[in-house]
Amino acid sequence: MADEKLERFLEDIGAQSHLRVEADLGDGFVRLRSSEAERRQAAQDIRSTEDIVIEMLRNARDASAQNIYVAVSREGQTRRITMLDDGDGIPETMHERVFEPRVTSKLDTFHMDKWGVHGRGMALYSIAVNAKQAHVVCAEPKKGSALYIETDLSSLSEKVDQSTFPLFLKSETGVVSVRGPRNIMRTSCEFALESRKMCHVYVGSPIEIAATLYKRGLDKVSPRERVLSSGISELDICDRLALASDPENFASIASTLGLMMSSRSARRILDGEITPLVSLLERIHIVREDAIDALQDASSSLSSSSRTQEHHINASLNRDERGLRIAADDMDAFKQRILEAFQEVARDYYLEKDVDCKVTIRKDTLHISLPIEKLR
């Protein structure tokens, strides 16, 4: 606190520049202090929401997390990200210090990955420099972590299209490429594929993540443990929602994890109305490049009720050039196009947009099912 007062005092008397300069070299050149150089570098490390997401994912992976849960939401120009994991956790004494420069737990594991150097102790510092808020919600050694980040999109941008799920295409030579905007989902999918041997990633709204954690908790914590537990602090962070006794209690526990919601939303989760998420690896299907045209034709034919066209869709999606029936490797892309078309209907008729699309293939028909849920 004393240091902050001194810094404000020096700034008031015009001495702020001296705090940033180690030496005046003359002719307009100066040598910056290390702290100022770090601050400027940190401002450049993070240039978008997607940069924040990938840095936090890398941190969770390197903290030995086997499961990472990313809750994202937006209100106006405010982007909110809560990331939970079941990794090594963070001691309470380090909850604030992890956002300082050069603080790292990776003294002996400094390494390079697809996104560059990791282990410098600059990721969380860079995020904090660029965010409106950045703090540890809760974290304990060996019990996992929950971190909350809030940004202003007028100063830190992100891709405009955040609804498109990426396409993963395999060429005839076996090379996999990605198509789609470099949004949060694509960033997370690429990380999930790159880190598939180490961890699983789940991405959704705070309510979807809460529903997923609730299911996880029920699967891991026995009824006896739930009854005998003296409080949520006994459980791993990602399992704590299993102790929720009613909607109000559910919403209260969720808030301690950085997942804000109403009691009404909590009730929907407890009543099983919100479907838990599957990991991104289960949602990613690599599609043959030569199947894209067939998929686009199938998508455009959805506006017609002709049984002949339905039969054509069925044939296009389930046979390759050799006439073989194949697994649903391109079905996921087909469902995504259906969901994109459904967005406009949902908007115009005040329906829930985030629903599951089910496609069932019979002998000569293709059935598409979309649940209708009115907004509450």
N, C-alpha and C positions, 0 to 999 in steps of 0.2 A: 504493500500500500504506500509506504514511504517513497519507494522508487517511482511509483506512478505519479505521486504529487510533485516530485522533483522534476519529472519529465514534462508534466503539464506547465510547471513554472517556467522551465527553460523555453518551452515552445512559446509561451506568452511574451517572453522578452526577446523573441526572435533568434533564439540560440538553437533551434531545432536542427538546423543544417549541421551544426558542429557535432551533434549526436550521431550523424550519419557518416561523417567523414573522418577517416583515420589520419590522412595527410593531404595537404594542399600541394600539388606538384607543379603548379604554375601553368600559365597559358590556358587556363580553363580546365585543366585536368586535376582530378582528385583520386585518391585511393579510398574506396568505401570501407567502412567498418564491416566486419564479418556479419554482424547482425542485420545490417541494411542489405548486404548482398544476398543473404538468405531470404529476407522478406521479398526482395524483387524476384528472385528465382521462384519462390513459392507462388507468387502471383501468376507466373507463366506456366507452372506445372499443371494447374487446373484451369481449363478454358471452357468447360461445359459441364452440364449435369452428368453426362456420360463419363467424363473423366473422373468425377467423384465416385461414381458407382464402381468403376473398374479398380480404383485404388483401394476402396473399402473391401471389395471382393478379394483382392490379392492379400490384404492384411488378414482377413478371416481365414483364408486358405493356409497362410503361413503360420497361423496360430493353431494349426492342427484341427480345424473345424472339419467335420464330416458332412455337416448340413448347414447351409447358409440360407437365411430367409430375408428377402428384400421387399419391404413394404413401401410403395411409392404412391404419392397422392399430390394433387395440385389444386390450389385455390387462387384464381386470378393469376398474379405474377409471383406467387409463392410456391415453390417446390419443396416438398417434405420427403425425406428418406429416412426410414428406420431400418437398420440392418442388425439382425440377430444371428448368432451362431452358437454352436455347441463345442467351441474350441477351448483353448487353454484359459481364457478369461483374463481379467486385469485386476491386480490388487487395488484396493480402495485408495491407497496412498498415491497411486499412479493415475487416477481417473482424470486429473487435470493436466498432469505433466506429459501424458502421451501426445498432447497437442503442441508441445514445445518442439523446436527444431533439434534434430540429431538424436532424438530419444527413440531407441529401438530395442527390441528384445532379440534381434537377429545378429548378434555379434559374430557368430560363427557360421551364419547361413546367408550372408550377402550373396546375391545371385542375379542373373539376368534371365528374364523370361520374354515372352512374345511382346510384352508392353514396355520393355526396357529394364533398367536397373531397379532392383527392389532390395530394401534393407538399409537405405541411407538414413532412415529415421526422419524423413521429410514428408511422407504422404499425408498423415493426419494434420501436420502443421500447415501444409499447402491447402488442404481442405478448409481448415479454420480461417486462414487468411482470406479465402474467397467466399466464405459463407456468412450468413446473418447469424446463424447459431450452429454450434458444433459441440456436442458434449456426450459423455458416457451416461446413458440412462441408468443402466445397472450392469455390473460385471463382477464376477468373483472368480478367484483361481479355481480351475478345474470345473467350473459350473457354466462357462460360456459368457457371452457379452451381448449387450444391446446398445447401439450407438444411434444418435439422432442428429440429422443434418437438415438445416433449413436454408434455402437460398432465395435470392431475389432474381427472377428471370430477366429483369430489365438490365441487370448488370452482369449476370452469368447466364449465357444462353444455353439452349438445348435444341435438339431437332424438333421441328414443328410437328412432324408426324410421329406420334408416340404410340399409335394403335396398331401399326403394321408388324406382324410377326415375320421374321426373315425367312427366306427360302435358301436352302442349302442344296446346291446343284453339283452333280458329279458328271464330269465330261467322259468321253469315250476312253480317254487315257487314264481315268481314275482320279484326276485332280478335283478336289472339292473347292468350290467357290461359294461366296455368300452374296445374295441379292436382297436389297431392301435398304431403307434409310438406316444410318448408324445411330439408332435411337437406344433407349435404355434396354429394351428387350433384346435387340441384336447384340449389344455389348455384353449382356449377361449370358446370352446363348453361346457366343464365341468363347467366353470364359468357361462356361460349363463344359463345352467340348474339350477345350484345352486341358482342363483340370479334372476330367471325368474319372481318372483313376484315384483321385484324392478326395473329392467331395461332390455333393449334390447341391443344386441351386434351385430355389423356389422364388418366383417373382410374381407379385400381385398387389392388390389394394390392401390397406391395413386390415379390412374385414376378412379378406381371403386368407391373408397370412395368419390372422388370429384363428380362423377356422382350421387351418392346417396345423397350427401348433396345438390346438385343442385335441385334434385327433391324435397327434403324436403323443401328447401327454397321456391320453386314455390308453393308448397302446403300450406305453412304457411303465406307467405307474399303476400298480395293482389296486383293486378296490380296498383291500386291507390297508395298504399304505396311504391311500387317500383319507380313509377314516381316522387312522392313527396319527396322521401328520399334524404337527403343532403349528404349521404355518408354511407359507410359500418359500421362505428362505431356506428350508431344508432341501428343496428340489433344485435341479438344474434349471437355469433360466428358461430354456425352451420347453420345459415340461410343466411350468407352473399353472398354466390355465386349466390343467386337469383338476385342480382343487376348487374351481368355481362352483358355487352352490346355487346361484340364481343369476338372472341377467344383470342386476345391479353389481353383484360381486364379480361377475365375469368382466364387466366394463372396468371395474376398479382395478382388478389384477392386470388387465390388458394395458391400462394407463401406466402401470409401473414398469411395463416393458416398452413403452414408447408407442403403443398402439391405441390411439384415441378413437372412441366410438360411443354411440348412444346405447342406452339400455335396450332400445328396440332392436338395434343391429345385433347386440349380444344375444337377445332372445332368438333371433333368426338362426344364429349359429348353434345355440343349444337345441333348437328344434330341428336341426338338420337341414335347414333351408339353404344354407351356403355350402357349396361343394368344396371340400378341401382340395388344394392344388396338388398336381403331380409335379415331379421335378422337371426341369427344362429338358433334361436328356430324354425323358419319355415323350416330350412334345416335339422334339426335333427329329425330322425324317429327311434323309438325304434322297433327293429326287434326281432321276436322270434328266439331263438337259433336253433330250429329245421328247420328253413327256410334257414339257411346258405348253407347247401348242395345244396338245390334247386337253390339258387342264383349262386353258383359257377358253377353248371352245365349249367345254363342259360348263364353265361358269356362265358364259353368255346365254346358254340354252336354258338357264333356270327360269327365265321369264315366260317360257312356253310350257303348257301343260300337256303337250303332245306325248303320248306313250312311245311313239317312235323315237322322239328325241331323248326321252328318258333311257330307252334301251341303248341309244348311241352313247350317252354318258356312261352308262354301266360298262359298256364294252371298252370305251376309251380308258377308263380308270383302272380296269382290272385285267387287262391283257397287254403283254408287251408285243414287240414285233414278231416274236415266234409263236404267238397265240397262247402263251402260258398264263395261267392265273398267278398273280404276284401278291405279296404281302402289301399292307397299306402304307407303302413308303411314300406314295404321292397323295394318299388320302388326306393327310394333315394339311397339305397346301390347299387342297380342294375345300376342306372345311373352313380354312381361314378366309377364302374368298366368299364363301357363303356368309360368314360372320360379318365381313366387311359390308356386304350388301344389306345385311340385317340392321346395321347401325342406323341408317337413315329411317327405316321403319320404326325402330325403337325410339329414336329422337322425336319423330312426328306424333307418335301415339303414346308417349310417356311410359315406355317400357324399360325394364332393366336391360342394359346393353351387354353386361358381362354374364353371358349364359353359355352353357355347353351345347355344342352342335353334335348331334348323333346321326351317323349315316349308316344305314343297314342295306346290304346288297343281297337281294334274293336272286332267284334263277333268272328272271327277266325284268326285274324292277329295281329301282334305287329309291330308298325311303330316307327323307331328310326330316329330322325332328329338332325343333327349337322350342324350348319351354317359354311360355308367355308369363312374365312376372311384371305386374304393374308397379311403378315407383311408389314408394310410401313416403 
